Amino acid sequence: MTKERRQPGRTGAARQNPASPRPDATESKAQKFLDQVGRRGERLAVTDYWLVLLASIVLAVFGVIMVQSSASVEAIAAGRNGFTVALSQAVFALVGIGCMLAMQFIKPATLKKLAWPSVFAAVFLLFLVAFTPLGHTVLGNRNWIKIGSFGLQPSEFAKLSLAVFSAFMLEKKQHLISNFKHLAVPIVAPVGIVIVGLVLVGKDVGTVLVLLMIIATAMFMGGMKMKWLLGLGAVGFAGLAVAVVSSQNRRSRIMAWLGQCDSSNECYQSNMGLHAFASGGWFGVGPGQSRMKWSYVPEAQNDFIFSILGEEFGLIGVLFVLALFTVLALAMYRIAARAADLYTKVLMGCLMAWIIGQTFVNLGTVTGVLPVIGVPLPFISSGGSAMLAVMLAMGFVLSSAREQKLAQLTAEAPAPRQQPDAHE
């Protein structure tokens, strides 16, 4: 028998090149990288959850404090208890915080089911406001339902229902939204047109502007082409222009913003608001020590509450509140960026357009950058309906944030070890 000769430098198995990384080493590095990414995603999800929760609660509490400071004088002058308005605001804030905390335990898939019922409820309530004796006019706007001492502003809840409905429909029709008809129906028409039209009947142009921002954001995030988006924007702008021209009050506001006042009354509110805002300096005159709330600034507890805030807490207080809104916007943006589903992305975008967009409109009004439009500052301005609607919106955000946090924790949990086979 001839003896098999072995090749020099070879064994039964081919030798590995010592310079090349071993497969198990490569896998280990890849796994380590994935673990780091997972831990970072988990930390961000947990961080965003707490940012939304704490920022919402702090803003709501700060809002109650500011309502007490700005509304107490007018209440006492009218012969009422100076704590009446603030106590009412505190009750709505507590109920809103309770709803927000409860909603975080409801899965987003369950909250989606509120889309159609909430839209039907919003349209029904807005119809009652516009065309029945239950509608109540406040400061020229018919936007309240009044039953005895109970009052409700349905247009605030219409903002939330429109945001939830838009997100729900875009996700349901996402395989069809490349077609303009399927993208715009039924969000723009008929739902958007009906809600906006009913609010316009009550002459509340400020709320209409916010509703249009929500619809535009939904269309943008749904992938509407820019030419169609600009076309819808032009139609909306033309409608707002007609609403402004058709009202003497709105025309005078625009002219006052342009510096053309036929009488001192037309520029009085904006001038007094700017004066209060500017007199706060760096650190303000102190909590509760505002001088301009003594019947100098009209609607000091509502649309112009930010001017009283600037007077009492100064630039430092203003920056603190703006920082809280910035934190809220950043957390909502990151929740949307991490989301794997279109519903969460669109919902976060619409809620940001509502809350952050309305904040900018209010601040623009107080600082004179925009004309007096008449929208409240979210979380801060007096109004139980506005407070409750915003806190419910934060409940939707917390639900999505908690779902992402739990998903990250589940993904990071170690897989159960398999028992070795008894035959091995």
Secondary structure, 3 states (H helix, E strand, C coil): CCCCCCCCCCCCCCCCCCCCCCHHHHHHHHHHHHHHHHHHHHHHHHHHHHHHHHHHHHHHHHHHHHHHHHHHHHHHHCCCCCCHHHHHHHHHHHHHHHHHHHHCCCCHHHHHHHHHHHHHHHHHHHHHHHHCCCEEEECCEEEEEEECCEEECHHHHHHHHHHHHHHHHHHHCCCCCCCHHHHHCCHHHHHHHHHHHHHHHCCCHHHHHHHHHHHHHHHHHCCCCHHHHHHHHHHHHHHHHHHHHCCHHHHHHHHHHCCCCCCHHHHHHHHHHHHHHHCCCCCCCCCCCCCCCCCCCCCCCCCCHHHHHHHHHHHHHHHHHHHHHHHHHHHHHHHHHHCCCHHHHHHHHHHHHHHHHHHHHHHHHHHCCCCCCCCCCCCCCCCHHHHHHHHHHHHHHHHHHHHHHHHHHHHHCCCCCCCCCCCC
